[in-house]
């Protein structure tokens, strides 16, 4: 009897799952599925308690969906990746597994784990797939067969590849004739958890697909005009689904093109496609520069910047108590919901690094500890962009003014008032510099004064980067 084992990781779906589809092609094979939790590994990388709760919800939904196909989902827990390999080896022996199917993960530790697995499972045929990307790493390269270091030429080459032929989406498996056996009981992760809002983040594959369809039909055409304004529902909020693989980027691509067929030519929908390609860029980049997984900057000299080590200031930023309303509202959104609007991620990252002169890695770690959609490649890429330490980064002398950013992207203060109710009495545009209004009106606010003067902070940051560059 041939037994196929599908090892699920960050690909928690039935539809367009390359490893699952391949495992199910042989109708005579018995198919079983497996998920191995590694809580110590997650703790080491600051996985957010909300993401753990989101993961648990999706694992239980996946177990139910697989059971309808006569595929049991087995659940095991191991402390770390080394223990996970032993768990996998033992399970393969117990179930007489002949073939192992899994989808690649591109982070350094995960890649090393998979290499070790293939060496250990000498009697099992191992097959891996590039499932979490539209195009595999290595398929979009420069003329010299090097990985692109700048996004725009990468994007242009990427789109040319897509125009030559789209990656296909594979069907969900049919019901298996051979019952693979008993699934594990309801899955409970032994990891700290914090409730997430299921209205913000769909907790099963069907709802995720519904949200994708709705966004592409109703919102993608307006995405370019609305995406920078946090008071509007202008973004897809699908990042968490992509992080756990509840949706594939290929599904996103095909649904977008079904509703916005000119997106590949730069027409309606092209800006959201751009965001999907940014995600690909950071994943491809991490494959070729694994040092990014070890908190190393892409631009070497930026590691010589002399950062300030001020725990009190860092905590003020984390808690949304900096005295800059758009920054504080954004951080409170993050702390309350586990998610932050993309424009705000850039603003708060710039503020931490360029106003407070605190090491970008502190921000990267804190985001991972809070985000439902925490993804190493995207989070690292975004922070290095904001800190001017990464590939295709904003020049180090480009420093956001947090006050004017608020005035531009939350002009009427609707977003700020929602998250900072202590400023409700501040009228109109005065909201973006509330202490200037309070002093003029002789009013005392229950809101912190700015912890830094932006003009002076900008000069200090420029000096620190220039000194590092000349070292």
N, C-alpha and C positions, 0 to 999 in steps of 0.2 A: 504493500500500500504506500503510495506517495503522499507525504504530508508536507504541506506548505505552511510556513509560519510568516505572518506579516507583523513586523515590528513597528508599531506606531510610535512617533515621537512628536514632532510639531506638524502633523498632517492629519488632524482629527476629523476626517470627512470620508464619505463613501464616494461622492461624485468627483471625477477627475483626480483620482488618487492613483498615480502611476504604479506604485508598488502593489497596492491592493488589486488593481486591474490585472497586472501581470501574474500575480499569485492565483487569480481566479480563472485564468484562460484555460487551464486544463480541467475540464468538467469532471474528470474521474478522480482528481486529487482531493484529499481532505484538507480544508483550509482552517487554520486557527489564527487568532490575532493576540498580540501581547502589548502591554504598556508597562514599562519599568519606571517607577518613581525613584528619584535620587535626591532626597531632601537636603543632604549635606552639600551636595554639588550646587543646588539651587541657593542655599543659604550663602555659600561662598560668593555667588554672583548677585547677591541682593535681590532675588526674585521677590516681587511685591506680593504681600498677602492677598490683595485683590486679584492678582493674576492667578494665584494658587486656587482661589475660590472659583474663578472663571474656568480654569483648567479642569477642576473637579466636576463642575457642571457639564462641561463638554465631554469629558470621559464617560460619564454616566449616560449622556444622550447617545454617544457613539456606541456604547455597549448595547443599548436598546436597538439602535438601527442595525447593527451587525447581527444581532440575534434574529431579526426578521429575515436575514439572508442565510440563516443556519451557520453563522460564523461566530463562535464564542470569543469574547474578549477576556483574556486572562490578565490579571493584575498582580504585579509583584513590586516589592519595594526593596531597594538596595541603598546603602549609605551613599555611595559615590559611583563613579564610572567603573572603577576597578572591580568593585563588588557586583556591578551590573553585568559585567562580562561573564563572571562566574555564574550568576543567576541564569543568564541566557544559555550558557553552555549546559547547565544542569537541566534546564527545561527542554532543550533540543534533544538531549539524551532520553529524558522521561517520555517524550511524545514521539520519539523516533522521527524527528524532523529530517527531511531530505533536502529541502530548499528554504533558504531565508530570503525574504524580500524586505527592503527598507528604502526610505527616501533620504538622500544625503542631507546632512547638516554641515554648514561651511565654517562654523566657529572652530577654533584651533583644538580645544579639548575634545569636542565631539568628533572631529575628523580623526584625531589620534585614537579615540575609542574604537571607531569603525575599522580602522586599519588593524588594530589589535584583535578585533572580533574575527576578521577574516583569517588571521593567522591561527587563532585558537580553534575555530570550527573546521577542522581539516576534513571531516566527513560530510560536510554540508555545503551545498552549492549556494554561494552568497551573491545576490544581485542587488545593486544599488541604482537609484534613479535621481535625476535632477528634477525634482518635483516642485520645489518652493520658488522656482524662477520661471520666467517666460522662455528665456534662452540660457543654456548652460554656461557657466563660467568657462572662459577660453574660446567661446564662439564669436565674441565681439572684441577684436583686437586691432591694434594699429597695423600699418603696413609692414612694420618690423616685428610683428607678432609679439608686441608688448601690450600690457594692460594700459588702457587709457588713464591718464592722471587728471584730466579735465572733463567735466560732465558734458558740455555741449557737443564736442566731437564724438564722445561715446554715444550720446543720445542720437545723433545723426546717423552713425553707423548702425546703431541698434534698430532704428526705424527702417533703414534700408533692408536689413535682414528680415524684418517683419513683412515688408512689402514684397519680398521675394517668396514668402510663404509663411503663413501663420502656424504657430504650434497648435496641435490639435488638443481638444479636450476629450478624455476617455469617459465612457459611461460608468455608472455605478454597477457593481456586479449583480447578476441575477441570483435568485434564491438557489442555494447549493442543494444538490440531491443528497450529498453525504453530510450528515450532521456531525460537526466537528467536536461535539461533546459539551460538557457543562461549562458555562461562563463563570467567572468569579462573581461573588455577591456584590451588592452595591459598593461602589468605590469611594473610599474615604482617604484623603491624603493626610499623612502625619506631618503637616507643615502649617505654620501660623496662617490663618485665613481672616479676611475682612470682606464683608458683604459688598458686592458690586450691584449696580442698578441694571436689571435686565431690560428696562426700557431704553437705556442708552446702548447696551451691548447685548445683542441677541445671544441667547444661551443654547441654541441648537442650530444644526446645519440648515434646516428648512427655513427658519427665520432669517438666517444670514443670507441665503439666496434671495429671499423676498426683499430684504433691504437693498441688496445689490441691484436687483431689477428696478426697484422703485427709484433709487438714486440715479441710475442711468437713464430712466425714462423721464423723471421729473426735475432733476437737479443738475445733472452733468452739464447741460447747456448753459446754465447760469453760474457754474462753478468759478469761472475766471473772474466774474464780477463780485461774487459774494464771499469767496474763500478767505479773504483777509480780515473779515469783520466778525469778531467773536460773538457779538450779540445776535447774529443771524445763524440760522441752521443751513450753512452754506457748504459744509464738508460732509463726507460720506460716513464718518465714524466707523469705517470698516477695518481700520488698522489692527484692532484687537483680533478680528477674525483671521486676518492674514498672518498675524504673529503665531497663532496656534494652528494655522493651516486648516481652519474651518472653511475657508475659501481659498482657492488657488489664484495666483495672479493671471493664469490663463483664462479662468472663468471671468475675471474682471475685464480682461482684454476683449474677449468675445462678446460679452454683454454690452460693453461700451460701444463696440463697433456695430452691433446690431441696432443700437439706438442712435448712434452718431457716426455714420459710415465715413465721414470725412476727417475723422480724428487723426488718422495716419498721415494725411496731407496737410495738417496744420489747421483744419477747420474746427467746427464745434466739437468739444470734447477733448481737444488736443492738450489742454492744460492739465486735466486730470490724468491723461495718459502720461504726461510729463512726470507727475508725481509717482506713478507706478514705475517709470524708468529710473527715477532717483533711487527707489528701493532696490532695483536690480543693480544699479551702479555700486551701491555700498556693499551688496552681497558679493558681487564679482571682485570688488577691490579687496575685501577681507580674505578672499581665497588666495589672492596673489601677494598680499601683505599681511600675513598672520600676526605680525607684531602689533597690529591694531587691536587684537584681542587682549593684549597685555598692557593696555593703557599707554602705549607709545604714540607720540605725535607723528604724523606723516612727514611734517617739515622739521628736520632735526634740530635746527637752531632754536626753535621755539621751546625746547626743553630747558633752555638756559634762562628763561624768563624768571625773575625773582618774584614769586607770588607772596601775597600777604597771608599769614596764618592767624586768622582772627576768628575763633570759634563763635564768639558772640555775634559777630556780623554775619557769619554763615548761617547761624540759627535764625537770625532776623529774616534773612532771605528765604530760608526753608519755610518759615511760619507765615510769610506774607505780612511782615511788619517792617518794611524798609522805608515807608513814608512816600513811596512812589505808587500811586493808585493802580496803574495798569499792571505793574509788576506784582503788587500784593494781591490784586483780584485774581490774576492768573495762578499764582501759587496756591491760593485758597481753593480755586477750582480743582487743581491737581490733588491737593490733600483731601478734598471732600469726595471727589468722583473717581480718582485714579486716571484721569485723562486731562489733557490740555490741548487747546486749539493750536494749530500749527504756527500761526503768526505769533502767538504768545510764547511759544517755545523759543522762538528766535529772540524775542524781546527779553525774556527773563535770563536766557543764556548769555546774551550780550551784557546784560546788567551785572550778572555775577562776575563775569570775567573782565569786562572792560570798564565797569564803574567801581566794583569792589576789589578788583585785581586778585581774585581768588581762583585757584587752580581749577581749570575746566573739569578735571577728573572728579572733583568733589560734586559738581553738578551732575555729571554723567551717572555717578553712583546713586545720588539721591533720586534722580528720575527713575532709575531701574527699581529702586525700593518702593516706588509709589505707583508706577504706571501699569494699568491693565494691559496695555499694548507694548510693554517693554520688549524691545528687540535689540540685541547687541549691535548688529551692523547698522541699523537705522539710527539708533540712539547715539552710538559713537560717531557716526558720520555727521549727524546734526550738531553735536557738541563741538566737534573739531572744526566744522564750518564756522560756527559762531565765534570760536576762540581764535580763528585764523591760524590754526596749527595743522590743518588737514589738507587733503587734495581738494582742489577747486574751492578753497576757502575764501571767505570775504577777506580782502586785504586788512592787515592789522590796524591800519589807520581809519578803517570804516567802523565807527562806533555809534550805535543807536542812541539817540537822546530819548530817554524813557518818557519824558513829558510830551514831546511832540509826537511820539509813537502813539500815545494814548489819544491825543487830540486828533490824529489822523484816522485811527482805526476804531475808535470808540467815541466819536465826536460828541454824541449826546450823553455819553456816560451810562448807557443802559446796562452794559455788561458790568462795569465797575460798581454801579449802585446795587446790582444783584448780589455781588460777593462782598461788598464793603458797606453794609447798612449803616455803619457809624458815620458815613459821609452823606447820608440822605438830605441833611439840611443844607448842604453846600449847593448853591444854585449853578445851573448852566455850565458854561465852560470853565468856571472857577474850580470845578471838580478835579481838573488835572493838575492843579497846583493849590491844594486846599489850604495850606498854611499861609500862603500869600493873602488869600481871601480872609482867613480867620484873623490875621494880624490887622488887616485893614478895617475889619468890622469889630475888632476887639472881642472876638469869640474864642472860647477854649474848646478845642476838639478832643474827642476820645480816639485819637488816631496819632500814630507816632510821627515825629518830625523826620524829614529826610536824613538818613544815616550817612549820606555822603553828598557833597556838592558836585553835581555832574561836570561842570566846567573844569574844576580843578582835577577831578578824577580822570577826565579825558587826557589832560596834560600828563598826569602821573603814569597813566597806562602807555601812552605814546613813548614816554621816556624809558619805561621798563622794557618795552618791546625793542626799541632802537638800541638799547644797551645790550640786550641779548643777541641781536642780529650782528652787532659789531664784535662780539666776543670771539 
